[in-house]
């Protein structure tokens, strides 16, 4: 600390490394484009390669695809419209009360706001914004299927018997910002009253923002993918650009070894973006887009300690390049906490960007930071750290005397002098002490949740998970109620980490439930909803039946199938560019064929069992089996023709090696034997058909998975015939229709 302070007093600049944002895989391309100024600036990747242009950036992003979870952002809020037959409304009942009853009959206990207007004398048109997740955890999807579900619930309700109303959704979104914007648009776009589900009037943008940000936030349970992070590394104006770029390159290479990343330096002298739109900033800085997961599977875990390490490494690399730079900590200067990008909006980009707060509290925080107000640490540990810093500044001021360095140290020491006086004058009331003890207890519990000390994920069933999720939210709500404004940033970081752990546990539980459905066969949805079996038992049963290697190998392929299917769905939904369609389609076909080959070859019986729940996979298996059967018949027929030619030739030459001249006839008779025909086929996947032919007939007629049902009698004989494969088409079509009907029934059950 003493050495760093001396260098700072002599003019060294502070190391600035900021985590700007996270993003899912779908956002990685847009973040790269921003870094490269729309492809006009070259970015450099972890291999030192220069990437220039939009097409090259798209290829670079495609290389990262295997590192993305591609977790789709949760659909938190939706925009809805309801058309109501005016003639069916009751004249003697307040209209607002009737409208809320209609909406609640369809939406249940979800939170919403609405406004109504007459579209025609016979139709009342209601528009609004709704939280898609209800109190029991059921989340609507905000699309046509969700509208059908809501419509059915309304039609079955008492209100639906009296009033004719048609529900539909017109979009959905993720997060508080999206919801705040939609509610404010609703308030600003109509001269009529906007009310919430309790009948309260939402009269202006401020009330709309408070409703979403303060009341709805905890009910959203919002999730968003974190596949990449956006880092910003800054230096003072006038810093040598070449040396700074080299320092950033060394910093990223050391700190994120094994991860994929690209970065670009924005130098005001070469920035193609104009000042009026945020370009040509007066200070040089670099943007880096880094994958959260490395090629080895390690994931970056961000924390205040990690941020401090980043600044320390960056300062070290800058000094190696001749740039005077040091690690700093705001507790050493009694600086005010930083403001986030969600708390301010830019109003001018001339010189140093000017902002205004998005709320009164946010603007106060912004002005405190800009005016460099004194702000003392709150926790005991931070106070001890600040006291040590004050002592170091005081020692440096005494040593440097009347020099420029001494004056700088004296100013910093003076800022921290109030720390002791502030502590002496501080009064702690009984209620505050009780709240502090309560907060400390809650934070300990919360830390246990985040660190996974609440129990291994594999041991958690659905009821246990729901209780666990409720406990986490209860702790977060309790801590937030007694939170000081200055600690909001720290709390948000801890809360985000806690909810991320909950999301991981939820995904694992859903995976084990899908695995249970796949292994347990056709189980009614009612039974699954009322009784959840232990996923460990399901896994152990599958391993005991099929073997650990077979289950793990099949699951790896099935996970890839699900990944490509989800990617195609996201492309269709507009979350991924259409240019990815070909690669995702090719990947899906490749993995489906891999899975089908594993099932047909018979060396993975678990895959054959899992295929029963996948219509596309069953269809591919049937096609492969028919193709192989046709190839066997084709090869056998060609071999028979070749032997027939040799027999005809043998009839016209002397007999060799067979008494009585019957060798050719014996060969002809031999090749009319179906079993010998099978023996004459070549090897297939390391297992010759000759070996199959030597098996007893009752074994040859069984399914490759000897635990499943037997094939129909005579199937092997059918395969040995030379009839065309078209004879199997009607039966295949019948199977496809049966699978489609079953899949439709299952989908309907899931949607209900």
ChimeraX attribute file (.defattr): number of C-alpha atoms within 10 A of each C-alpha:
attribute: neighborCount
match mode: 1-to-1
recipient: residues
	/A:1	12
	/A:2	12
	/A:3	10
	/A:4	15
	/A:5	23
	/A:6	20
	/A:7	15
	/A:8	19
	/A:9	21
	/A:10	15
	/A:11	14
	/A:12	18
	/A:13	19
	/A:14	20
	/A:15	25
	/A:16	21
	/A:17	22
	/A:18	15
	/A:19	13
	/A:20	13
	/A:21	14
	/A:22	20
	/A:23	21
	/A:24	21
	/A:25	25
	/A:26	24
	/A:27	18
	/A:28	25
	/A:29	22
	/A:30	16
	/A:31	21
	/A:32	27
	/A:33	19
	/A:34	14
	/A:35	24
	/A:36	27
	/A:37	19
	/A:38	18
	/A:39	18
	/A:40	16
	/A:41	21
	/A:42	21
	/A:43	25
	/A:44	19
	/A:45	20
	/A:46	18
	/A:47	10
	/A:48	11
	/A:49	11
	/A:50	15
	/A:51	20
	/A:52	16
	/A:53	16
	/A:54	16
	/A:55	11
	/A:56	14
	/A:57	22
	/A:58	17
	/A:59	12
	/A:60	18
	/A:61	19
	/A:62	15
	/A:63	11
	/A:64	20
	/A:65	14
	/A:66	12
	/A:67	19
	/A:68	18
	/A:69	15
	/A:70	20
	/A:71	18
	/A:72	16
	/A:73	18
	/A:74	19
	/A:75	23
	/A:76	26
	/A:77	30
	/A:78	24
	/A:79	25
	/A:80	22
	/A:81	19
	/A:82	21
	/A:83	18
	/A:84	22
	/A:85	17
	/A:86	18
	/A:87	13
	/A:88	13
	/A:89	17
	/A:90	12
	/A:91	9
	/A:92	6
	/A:93	9
	/A:94	10
	/A:95	13
	/A:96	14
	/A:97	12
	/A:98	15
	/A:99	20
	/A:100	18
	/A:101	16
	/A:102	22
	/A:103	22
	/A:104	17
	/A:105	20
	/A:106	23
	/A:107	24
	/A:108	15
	/A:109	15
	/A:110	19
	/A:111	22
	/A:112	25
	/A:113	26
	/A:114	28
	/A:115	21
	/A:116	21
	/A:117	14
	/A:118	13
	/A:119	12
	/A:120	10
	/A:121	9
	/A:122	11
	/A:123	17
	/A:124	19
	/A:125	18
	/A:126	19
	/A:127	19
	/A:128	23
	/A:129	25
	/A:130	24
	/A:131	26
	/A:132	26
	/A:133	22
	/A:134	16
	/A:135	12
	/A:136	9
	/A:137	12
	/A:138	10
	/A:139	18
	/A:140	22
	/A:141	20
	/A:142	23
	/A:143	16
	/A:144	14
	/A:145	14
	/A:146	19
	/A:147	22
	/A:148	17
	/A:149	17
	/A:150	23
	/A:151	20
	/A:152	15
	/A:153	16
	/A:154	25
	/A:155	19
	/A:156	13
	/A:157	14
	/A:158	12
	/A:159	18
	/A:160	17
	/A:161	10
	/A:162	12
	/A:163	19
	/A:164	17
	/A:165	22
	/A:166	17
	/A:167	22
	/A:168	20
	/A:169	23
	/A:170	15
	/A:171	15
	/A:172	23
	/A:173	19
	/A:174	17
	/A:175	20
	/A:176	20
	/A:177	13
	/A:178	15
	/A:179	27
	/A:180	22
	/A:181	15
	/A:182	22
	/A:183	27
	/A:184	19
	/A:185	13
	/A:186	25
	/A:187	24
	/A:188	14
	/A:189	9
	/A:190	12
	/A:191	11
	/A:192	13
	/A:193	15
	/A:194	23
	/A:195	20
	/A:196	19
	/A:197	19
	/A:198	11
	/A:199	13
	/A:200	11
	/A:201	15
	/A:202	22
	/A:203	16
	/A:204	14
	/A:205	17
	/A:206	13
	/A:207	15
	/A:208	25
	/A:209	22
	/A:210	15
	/A:211	18
	/A:212	26
	/A:213	16
	/A:214	11
	/A:215	12
	/A:216	19
	/A:217	17
	/A:218	15
	/A:219	18
	/A:220	23
	/A:221	17
	/A:222	20
	/A:223	18
	/A:224	18
	/A:225	19
	/A:226	21
	/A:227	24
	/A:228	27
	/A:229	20
	/A:230	21
	/A:231	18
	/A:232	17
	/A:233	21
	/A:234	21
	/A:235	21
	/A:236	15
	/A:237	14
	/A:238	9
	/A:239	17
	/A:240	15
	/A:241	18
	/A:242	10
	/A:243	17
	/A:244	24
	/A:245	21
	/A:246	14
	/A:247	23
	/A:248	25
	/A:249	22
	/A:250	19
	/A:251	22
	/A:252	21
	/A:253	18
	/A:254	13
	/A:255	13
	/A:256	17
	/A:257	13
	/A:258	16
	/A:259	22
	/A:260	23
	/A:261	26
	/A:262	27
	/A:263	27
	/A:264	23
	/A:265	26
	/A:266	25
	/A:267	21
	/A:268	19
	/A:269	11
	/A:270	10
	/A:271	17
	/A:272	16
	/A:273	16
	/A:274	12
	/A:275	17
	/A:276	10
	/A:277	10
	/A:278	14
	/A:279	17
	/A:280	21
	/A:281	21
	/A:282	17
	/A:283	16
	/A:284	22
	/A:285	24
	/A:286	20
	/A:287	25
	/A:288	27
	/A:289	24
	/A:290	25
	/A:291	28
	/A:292	25
	/A:293	22
	/A:294	17
	/A:295	14
	/A:296	9
	/A:297	11
	/A:298	11
	/A:299	13
	/A:300	16
	/A:301	9
	/A:302	12
	/A:303	13
	/A:304	10
	/A:305	8
	/A:306	12
	/A:307	14
	/A:308	16
	/A:309	15
	/A:310	21
	/A:311	23
	/A:312	21
	/A:313	21
	/A:314	27
	/A:315	27
	/A:316	20
	/A:317	23
	/A:318	24
	/A:319	17
	/A:320	15
	/A:321	17
	/A:322	12
	/A:323	19
	/A:324	19
	/A:325	26
	/A:326	23
	/A:327	22
	/A:328	20
	/A:329	14
	/A:330	14
	/A:331	21
	/A:332	24
	/A:333	22
	/A:334	24
	/A:335	20
	/A:336	22
	/A:337	22
	/A:338	14
	/A:339	19
	/A:340	12
	/A:341	13
	/A:342	10
	/A:343	17
	/A:344	18
	/A:345	14
	/A:346	12
	/A:347	10
	/A:348	15
	/A:349	17
	/A:350	15
	/A:351	12
	/A:352	10
	/A:353	14
	/A:354	13
	/A:355	18
	/A:356	17
	/A:357	19
	/A:358	16
	/A:359	14
	/A:360	11
	/A:361	11
	/A:362	18
	/A:363	18
	/A:364	14
	/A:365	22
	/A:366	23
	/A:367	16
	/A:368	18
	/A:369	17
	/A:370	14
	/A:371	10
	/A:372	14
	/A:373	15
	/A:374	16
	/A:375	20
	/A:376	23
	/A:377	21
	/A:378	12
	/A:379	9
	/A:380	9
	/A:381	10
	/A:382	14
	/A:383	17
	/A:384	13
	/A:385	14
	/A:386	22
	/A:387	19
	/A:388	14
	/A:389	23
	/A:390	25
	/A:391	15
	/A:392	19
	/A:393	28
	/A:394	20
	/A:395	16
	/A:396	23
	/A:397	24
	/A:398	13
	/A:399	13
	/A:400	17
	/A:401	13
	/A:402	12
	/A:403	11
	/A:404	14
	/A:405	20
	/A:406	22
	/A:407	17
	/A:408	22
	/A:409	27
	/A:410	23
	/A:411	15
	/A:412	21
	/A:413	23
	/A:414	15
	/A:415	18
	/A:416	26
	/A:417	16
	/A:418	15
	/A:419	19
	/A:420	12
	/A:421	10
	/A:422	11
	/A:423	12
	/A:424	9
	/A:425	8
	/A:426	9
	/A:427	9
	/A:428	8
	/A:429	9
	/A:430	9
	/A:431	9
	/A:432	12
	/A:433	11
	/A:434	11
	/A:435	17
	/A:436	15
	/A:437	12
	/A:438	15
	/A:439	20
	/A:440	13
	/A:441	14
	/A:442	19
	/A:443	18
	/A:444	13
	/A:445	17
	/A:446	25
	/A:447	16
	/A:448	14
	/A:449	21
	/A:450	20
	/A:451	13
	/A:452	15
	/A:453	11
	/A:454	14
	/A:455	11
	/A:456	9
	/A:457	14
	/A:458	13
	/A:459	12
	/A:460	20
	/A:461	17
	/A:462	18
	/A:463	11
	/A:464	11
	/A:465	17
	/A:466	15
	/A:467	10
	/A:468	17
	/A:469	19
	/A:470	12
	/A:471	15
	/A:472	20
	/A:473	19
	/A:474	15
	/A:475	18
	/A:476	22
	/A:477	15
	/A:478	16
	/A:479	22
	/A:480	17
	/A:481	10
	/A:482	13
	/A:483	15
	/A:484	11
	/A:485	12
	/A:486	15
	/A:487	12
	/A:488	13
	/A:489	14
	/A:490	12
	/A:491	18
	/A:492	13
	/A:493	13
	/A:494	18
	/A:495	21
	/A:496	15
	/A:497	20
	/A:498	22
	/A:499	20
	/A:500	18
	/A:501	17
	/A:502	22
	/A:503	17
	/A:504	12
	/A:505	20
	/A:506	18
	/A:507	13
	/A:508	15
	/A:509	20
	/A:510	13
	/A:511	14
	/A:512	19
	/A:513	20
	/A:514	13
	/A:515	17
	/A:516	22
	/A:517	18
	/A:518	18
	/A:519	18
	/A:520	14
	/A:521	12
	/A:522	11
	/A:523	11
	/A:524	11
	/A:525	14
	/A:526	9
	/A:527	9
	/A:528	12
	/A:529	9
	/A:530	7
	/A:531	11
	/A:532	13
	/A:533	12
	/A:534	16
	/A:535	21
	/A:536	15
	/A:537	11
	/A:538	19
	/A:539	17
	/A:540	13
	/A:541	15
	/A:542	19
	/A:543	16
	/A:544	11
	/A:545	14
	/A:546	18
	/A:547	15
	/A:548	14
	/A:549	11
	/A:550	18
	/A:551	20
	/A:552	13
	/A:553	15
	/A:554	20
	/A:555	17
	/A:556	12
	/A:557	18
	/A:558	18
	/A:559	13
	/A:560	16
	/A:561	21
	/A:562	14
	/A:563	18
	/A:564	20
	/A:565	16
	/A:566	16
	/A:567	22
	/A:568	22
	/A:569	13
	/A:570	18
	/A:571	18
	/A:572	13
	/A:573	10
	/A:574	10
	/A:575	16
	/A:576	18
	/A:577	13
	/A:578	12
	/A:579	10
	/A:580	14
	/A:581	18
	/A:582	11
	/A:583	13
	/A:584	18
	/A:585	14
	/A:586	12
	/A:587	17
	/A:588	20
	/A:589	16
	/A:590	14
	/A:591	20
	/A:592	22
	/A:593	18
	/A:594	17
	/A:595	27
	/A:596	24
	/A:597	20
	/A:598	21
	/A:599	24
	/A:600	22
	/A:601	16
	/A:602	15
	/A:603	14
	/A:604	22
	/A:605	25
	/A:606	25
	/A:607	26
	/A:608	26
	/A:609	18
	/A:610	23
	/A:611	21
	/A:612	16
	/A:613	18
	/A:614	12
	/A:615	18
	/A:616	16
	/A:617	24
	/A:618	22
	/A:619	17
	/A:620	19
	/A:621	22
	/A:622	17
	/A:623	14
	/A:624	16
	/A:625	16
	/A:626	17
	/A:627	13
	/A:628	15
	/A:629	19
	/A:630	19
	/A:631	13
	/A:632	22
	/A:633	22
	/A:634	14
	/A:635	17
	/A:636	24
	/A:637	15
	/A:638	12
	/A:639	16
	/A:640	17
	/A:641	12
	/A:642	11
	/A:643	16
	/A:644	17
	/A:645	11
	/A:646	14
	/A:647	17
	/A:648	13
	/A:649	11
	/A:650	17
	/A:651	14
	/A:652	8
	/A:653	9
	/A:654	8
	/A:655	14
	/A:656	12
	/A:657	9
	/A:658	10
	/A:659	8
	/A:660	8
	/A:661	15
	/A:662	14
	/A:663	17
	/A:664	20
	/A:665	14
	/A:666	12
	/A:667	14
	/A:668	16
	/A:669	10
	/A:670	13
	/A:671	18
	/A:672	11
	/A:673	10
	/A:674	14
	/A:675	16
	/A:676	15
	/A:677	22
	/A:678	22
	/A:679	17
	/A:680	18
	/A:681	18
	/A:682	14
	/A:683	12
	/A:684	10
	/A:685	9
	/A:686	6
	/A:687	11
	/A:688	15
	/A:689	18
	/A:690	17
	/A:691	11
	/A:692	15
	/A:693	17
	/A:694	13
	/A:695	10
	/A:696	9
	/A:697	11
	/A:698	9
	/A:699	12
	/A:700	15
	/A:701	16
	/A:702	18
	/A:703	17
	/A:704	20
	/A:705	20
	/A:706	11
	/A:707	12
	/A:708	12
	/A:709	10
	/A:710	14
	/A:711	13
	/A:712	10
	/A:713	11
	/A:714	10
	/A:715	12
	/A:716	15
	/A:717	11
	/A:718	11
	/A:719	17
	/A:720	18
	/A:721	16
	/A:722	14
	/A:723	11
	/A:724	9
	/A:725	14
	/A:726	10
	/A:727	9
	/A:728	11
	/A:729	11
	/A:730	10
	/A:731	11
	/A:732	15
	/A:733	12
	/A:734	11
	/A:735	16
	/A:736	16
	/A:737	13
	/A:738	13
	/A:739	19
	/A:740	14
	/A:741	12
	/A:742	14
	/A:743	15
	/A:744	12
	/A:745	12
	/A:746	15
	/A:747	11
	/A:748	10
	/A:749	12
	/A:750	9
	/A:751	12
	/A:752	13
